[in-house]
Amino acid sequence: MGKHFVLSGIIVFLIGFQGWSQEESVSENFSYRSFSISPLGIYSGGSSGWAISGDVSFDYGKNIFSLGLGAGTQGNYIGRSDSFNEVNLLYGRSFALSEKVFTDVFVGGGYFHFNTYGLIDATGKKGEIDESTIGFPLGVKFQLMLGQRYSMGIKLGGNINSVQSLVTTGLVLQWNRKRE
């Protein structure tokens, strides 16, 4: 039930947000825009470690809608380690900074899961703590076009939530739809 509530809230949020930011559109067709992956990233929050993320994006006029996935771990594979997973629906816009340099800016909502080891009750008992909540991701990608269909750059992001807000940064590799 909780996951359905989260997804319903995300959809309502994105539809409302899209309506507030409506501008004159280039095209009213919903079409594939790009696929990107950030394979070499780091995160920082209550702990820090390695992160990976990816997204698939679609255009609707000047608006960008994305489905993003992300995960990270502290990297302590022998002992206990903090880790997170996130699934986000994002709304964004793209801005050209020059002929070959552009930025995409995103905001959205989604599911956030954090796993850690610590005190699980007032008696001092320790154990694994799994917590899930609604997260509100923010992000920006600064990219350089290396060809008609490929760009590379830096991705900065954050997830504001009630469990463990965090910041991520990393290299982004993006494959774009061929533009006319």
C-alpha positions in Angstrom: 0.0 0.0 0.0 2.8 2.4 0.9 4.5 2.0 -2.5 1.3 2.7 -4.3 0.8 5.9 -2.2 4.3 7.0 -3.0 3.9 6.4 -6.8 0.5 8.2 -6.8 2.0 11.2 -5.0 4.9 11.4 -7.4 2.6 11.3 -10.5 0.4 14.1 -9.0 3.4 16.1 -8.1 5.0 15.8 -11.6 1.7 16.6 -13.4 1.2 19.7 -11.3 4.8 20.8 -11.6 4.7 20.4 -15.4 1.6 22.6 -15.5 3.2 25.4 -13.5 6.3 25.5 -15.8 4.6 25.3 -19.1 6.1 27.5 -21.8 5.7 27.7 -25.5 6.5 24.2 -26.8 8.6 23.1 -29.7 6.6 20.0 -30.3 3.7 18.4 -28.4 5.0 14.8 -29.1 6.2 12.6 -26.3 9.4 11.1 -27.6 12.7 9.4 -26.5 15.4 11.9 -25.6 18.4 10.1 -24.1 19.9 7.4 -21.9 22.7 8.3 -19.4 24.8 6.5 -16.9 27.0 7.8 -14.1 29.3 4.8 -13.4 32.0 6.6 -11.4 30.3 8.6 -8.6 30.6 9.3 -5.0 28.0 10.1 -2.4 28.2 12.0 0.9 25.7 12.2 3.7 25.9 10.7 7.2 28.5 8.4 5.5 30.2 8.5 2.2 31.1 6.0 -0.5 30.7 4.9 -4.1 27.6 5.6 -6.2 26.2 4.6 -9.6 23.1 6.0 -11.3 21.3 5.9 -14.6 18.3 7.4 -16.3 16.2 7.3 -19.4 14.6 10.6 -20.5 11.8 11.7 -22.8 10.9 15.0 -24.4 7.5 16.6 -24.4 7.9 20.0 -26.0 10.7 21.8 -24.1 10.0 19.6 -21.0 12.1 16.6 -20.0 10.7 13.7 -18.1 13.1 11.0 -16.7 13.0 7.8 -14.8 16.2 7.6 -12.7 17.7 4.8 -10.7 20.6 5.1 -8.2 22.5 3.1 -5.7 25.5 3.6 -3.4 27.5 1.8 -0.8 30.2 2.7 1.7 32.3 0.0 0.2 33.2 -1.9 3.4 32.5 -5.4 2.1 34.1 -7.3 5.0 32.2 -5.6 7.8 29.0 -3.7 7.9 28.4 -1.0 5.4 25.8 1.8 4.8 24.0 1.7 1.4 21.2 3.3 -0.4 18.9 2.7 -3.4 16.6 5.2 -5.1 14.0 5.2 -7.9 12.9 8.7 -9.0 10.5 10.4 -11.5 12.1 13.6 -12.6 11.0 16.8 -14.4 13.7 18.9 -16.1 14.7 21.5 -18.6 17.8 21.8 -20.9 19.8 25.0 -21.4 22.4 25.5 -24.0 25.5 27.3 -22.6 27.3 27.4 -26.0 27.1 25.5 -29.2 28.6 22.3 -27.7 28.1 22.8 -24.0 24.7 22.4 -22.3 23.1 21.7 -18.9 20.1 19.7 -17.8 18.4 20.7 -14.5 16.0 18.3 -12.8 13.7 18.1 -9.8 11.3 15.3 -8.8 10.1 12.8 -6.3 10.6 9.1 -5.6 11.3 6.1 -3.4 14.4 6.2 -1.2 15.8 3.2 0.8 18.7 3.4 3.3 20.4 0.5 5.0 22.7 0.9 8.0 23.9 -0.8 11.2 23.2 0.8 14.6 21.1 0.9 17.7 17.7 -0.6 17.0 16.0 0.0 20.4 16.4 1.8 23.7 18.0 -1.2 25.4 21.3 -0.7 23.4 20.6 -3.7 21.1 22.4 -3.2 17.8 21.4 -4.5 14.4 20.7 -3.8 10.8 18.4 -0.9 10.2 16.4 -0.7 6.9 14.4 2.5 6.3 12.4 3.6 3.3 10.7 6.9 2.6 9.7 9.4 0.0 12.7 11.4 -1.4 12.9 14.6 -3.3 15.8 14.5 -5.8 17.5 17.5 -7.3 20.1 17.3 -10.0 22.1 19.0 -12.7 24.3 17.7 -15.6 26.9 19.8 -17.2 27.8 18.2 -20.6 30.0 18.6 -23.6 28.6 17.3 -26.9 31.3 15.0 -28.4 29.2 14.1 -31.5 25.5 14.3 -32.7 24.5 11.4 -30.4 27.0 11.4 -27.5 27.9 13.7 -24.7 30.0 13.5 -21.5 30.2 15.6 -18.4 29.7 15.9 -14.7 26.5 15.1 -12.8 25.7 16.7 -9.4 22.7 15.6 -7.4 21.0 15.4 -4.1 18.2 13.6 -2.4 16.3 15.3 0.4 14.4 12.9 2.6 13.6 12.1 6.2 16.0 9.1 6.5 19.4 10.2 5.2 19.7 13.2 2.9 22.7 12.9 0.6 24.7 14.5 -2.2 26.1 12.7 -5.2 28.6 13.7 -7.9 30.2 11.8 -10.7 31.1 11.4 -14.4 28.0 11.2 -16.7 28.0 9.5 -20.1 24.9 10.2 -22.2 23.6 8.8 -25.5 21.2 11.2 -27.2 18.5 10.9 -29.8 19.8 12.1 -33.2 18.6 15.7 -33.6 17.6 17.1 -36.9 
